[in-house]
């Protein structure tokens, strides 16, 4: 692990207090090339879509149109189950659809140019929210909404953890605390001199997206989102399904 894990220079572009609430509104200026942003945001999320493939949209009291983006397929399924009970006719016309977070970002950009903007409510996993509340409370902070991402800092400069992957250094942002806690526990054994300096921090996904959109810094390109175990399982199952469909069938004699 010592050869794979390092500490990057401090990445101060994504602060935990950049935004307190965010429903998908993005400034017009685009700093990083879109291809770089999409590369960072290439993990699956889950939406409720209509028969024509468009998002299910709710209109709030102030006529603001909002659609939900779930980090968990199970949460999206639960929402659809409740919709079947409350509005069965509507529920028959919609389904849970996996899309990449990058696609959501592109849709948000396109919507920001329209007169009636569609905002996006990112729905975190409750377990991640509970973990974020614990981490933040330990440093005297409060959870103020958003999808929690967990990072690890350490060393005298409180640099961010980087991992060597395919001959490149990436900065992992985790959707679950347990994943990065396991790395932290191992690092404390491998690098006991740094153990006292290590700490897990919480950064809202919404802040990261805003930083990718507004900041032009090469370090942002190194960020890699690490999905939850549930989403990793979904990805693996999807890959197995695709491989099975691509296998040639043997003609019957």
C-alpha positions, -999 to 999 in steps of 0.1 A, spaced: 0 0 0 29 23 6 38 23 -31 3 30 -42 -8 57 -18 6 92 -16 -4 127 -4 -11 153 -30 -6 190 -26 -36 206 -9 -65 209 -33 -82 240 -20 -106 244 -50 -134 223 -35 -144 236 -1 -169 222 23 -186 256 27 -188 266 -10 -225 260 -11 -251 252 15 -278 242 -9 -277 234 -46 -304 221 -69 -285 221 -102 -280 258 -110 -247 263 -127 -230 296 -137 -226 302 -174 -188 302 -175 -172 269 -182 -136 265 -171 -125 229 -176 -132 214 -211 -165 194 -210 -147 162 -219 -126 165 -187 -157 172 -166 -176 142 -180 -146 119 -173 -148 128 -136 -186 124 -136 -188 90 -153 -205 71 -125 -241 59 -127 -269 76 -109 -306 69 -110 -335 89 -122 -373 85 -127 -381 88 -164 -413 90 -185 -422 68 -214 -405 92 -238 -372 90 -218 -376 125 -203 -372 131 -165 -402 130 -142 -406 167 -132 -422 181 -101 -435 217 -100 -430 234 -67 -452 261 -52 -430 288 -68 -435 272 -102 -398 260 -101 -394 227 -119 -373 201 -102 -363 165 -110 -347 141 -86 -314 123 -91 -308 94 -67 -274 81 -57 -289 48 -48 -309 25 -71 -327 11 -41 -338 46 -31 -351 53 -66 -370 20 -65 -385 29 -31 -396 63 -44 -413 46 -74 -430 22 -50 -444 51 -30 -455 67 -62 -474 36 -72 -494 38 -40 -500 76 -42 -505 81 -79 -508 46 -96 -518 61 -130 -487 82 -131 -465 54 -118 -475 32 -148 -459 57 -171 -425 60 -155 -396 38 -145 -362 39 -128 -335 47 -153 -297 46 -147 -278 74 -163 -243 88 -159 -238 117 -136 -221 133 -166 -254 131 -186 -272 149 -157 -245 176 -158 -250 181 -196 -288 183 -191 -283 209 -163 -260 230 -186 -286 228 -214 -314 237 -191 -295 267 -176 -298 283 -211 -336 280 -212 -361 305 -199 -377 279 -176 -347 262 -160 -350 227 -147 -332 222 -114 -318 189 -101 -323 176 -65 -295 152 -57 -308 126 -32 -280 111 -10 -281 77 7 -293 81 43 -263 60 55 -239 85 39 -258 114 54 -256 98 89 -218 93 84 -214 128 72 -232 142 103 -208 122 126 -177 133 108 -187 170 107 -199 170 143 -164 158 154 -149 190 140 -177 213 153 -195 215 120 -231 207 109 -244 189 79 -261 214 57 -275 192 29 -261 178 -3 -246 145 -13 -217 138 10 -183 128 -5 -156 116 18 -119 124 14 -88 117 35 -62 143 45 -29 137 63 6 149 69 19 182 81 3 201 52 -30 182 55 -26 171 19 -52 150 2 -48 113 -3 -38 102 -38 -37 66 -52 -15 53 -80 -38 38 -106 -27 27 -141 5 47 -138 -14 78 -129 -21 95 -96 -58 99 -88 -75 118 -59 -104 95 -47 -137 110 -35 -158 83 -18 -196 81 -16 -193 59 15 -173 66 46 -166 29 53 -146 26 21 -122 54 30 -121 45 67 -107 11 57 -79 29 38 -73 52 68 -70 23 92 -45 5 70 -25 37 65 -23 42 103 -6 8 105 17 14 75 26 51 83 22 54 121 41 86 121 13 102 102 -16 85 120 -23 115 143 -26 138 113 -50 118 93 -86 129 92 -117 122 70 -135 153 56 -168 158 39 -173 176 7 -207 179 -10 -210 165 -45 -227 196 -55 -196 217 -45 -174 194 -66 -196 198 -97 -196 236 -92 -158 235 -89 -154 214 -120 -176 239 -139 -160 271 -126 -123 263 -119 -96 256 -145 -70 235 -126 -53 204 -137 -57 188 -102 -94 187 -107 -89 162 -136 -72 138 -111 -104 134 -91 -120 100 -93 -154 93 -78 -156 60 -60 -192 47 -60 -209 31 -31 -208 -7 -27 -244 -9 -40 -235 10 -72 -203 -10 -77 -225 -41 -76 -249 -26 -101 -220 -18 -124 -206 -53 -122 -240 -68 -129 -245 -45 -159 -211 -55 -173 -219 -92 -169 -252 -87 -186 -236 -69 -215 -210 -96 -218 -237 -122 -218 -256 -105 -246 -224 -101 -267 -216 -138 -266 -224 -155 -300 -250 -181 -299 -243 -216 -312 -266 -225 -340 -288 -255 -335 -280 -285 -357 
